[in-house]
Amino acid sequence: MALVEEDVRALEDVRRGLVVVHNGLVGAAECYLWSGGGRVPPWETQAVDRLRRRGLVAVARRPGAPTSPLVPTGPGASAA
């Protein structure tokens, strides 16, 4: 399945280190945040979820930290 435009943009944001995952500590739900602060918009959240399901990005868990970075895992996974 080909990537749609939103997926490509989200993958680029992950490659650039702009998206992190709030780990859901202290009872809060896991969610995506911009590394500089603020919530990722719903369209990008959906795109990142699709990328995770396809195995193109993964969460690099940092135990005890409130956020963990997303990293590319698929072909051409090195940071741009």
C-alpha positions as CSV (number, residue, x, y, z in Angstrom):
1,M,0.0,0.0,0.0
2,A,1.4,3.4,-1.0
3,L,1.8,6.2,1.5
4,V,-0.7,9.1,1.2
5,E,0.5,12.7,1.4
6,E,-0.3,12.9,5.2
7,D,1.7,9.8,5.8
8,V,4.7,11.2,4.0
9,R,4.6,14.5,5.9
10,A,4.2,12.6,9.2
11,L,7.2,10.3,8.4
12,E,9.3,13.3,7.5
13,D,8.4,14.9,10.9
14,V,9.4,11.7,12.7
15,R,12.7,11.6,10.7
16,R,13.4,15.2,11.8
17,G,12.7,14.3,15.5
18,L,9.7,16.6,15.7
19,V,7.2,14.0,17.1
20,V,7.4,12.4,20.5
21,V,5.0,10.1,22.5
22,H,3.7,11.1,25.9
23,N,4.1,7.8,27.7
24,G,0.9,7.9,29.6
25,L,2.5,8.2,33.0
26,V,0.3,9.0,36.0
27,G,-2.8,7.7,34.4
28,A,-2.8,9.9,31.3
29,A,-3.4,8.3,27.9
30,E,-0.6,7.9,25.4
31,C,-0.6,10.7,22.9
32,Y,1.7,12.4,20.3
33,L,3.3,15.7,21.1
34,W,5.6,18.0,19.2
35,S,9.1,17.8,20.6
36,G,9.0,21.6,21.0
37,G,5.6,21.5,22.9
38,G,2.0,21.2,22.1
39,R,-0.2,18.4,20.8
40,V,0.1,16.9,17.3
41,P,-3.0,17.7,15.2
42,P,-5.5,14.8,14.6
43,W,-4.6,14.3,10.9
44,E,-1.0,13.8,11.8
45,T,-1.9,11.6,14.8
46,Q,-3.9,9.3,12.4
47,A,-1.0,9.3,9.9
48,V,1.5,8.3,12.7
49,D,-0.8,5.6,13.8
50,R,-0.9,4.2,10.3
51,L,2.9,4.4,10.1
52,R,3.2,2.5,13.4
53,R,0.8,-0.2,12.2
54,R,2.8,-0.7,9.0
55,G,6.1,-0.9,11.0
56,L,7.6,2.2,9.5
57,V,8.0,4.0,12.8
58,A,8.4,2.8,16.4
59,V,8.5,4.3,19.8
60,A,12.0,4.3,21.3
61,R,10.8,3.9,24.9
62,R,12.7,5.7,27.6
63,P,11.7,4.2,31.0
64,G,10.8,6.8,33.6
65,A,10.7,9.7,31.1
66,P,7.4,11.4,30.4
67,T,8.0,11.3,26.6
68,S,9.8,9.0,24.2
69,P,10.9,9.8,20.7
70,L,9.4,8.1,17.6
71,V,12.0,6.7,15.2
72,P,11.8,5.5,11.6
73,T,12.2,1.7,11.3
74,G,11.4,1.0,7.6
75,P,13.5,1.1,4.4
76,G,15.6,4.3,4.4
77,A,15.1,4.7,8.1
78,S,18.1,6.9,8.7
79,A,17.4,10.4,9.8
80,A,17.2,13.0,7.0
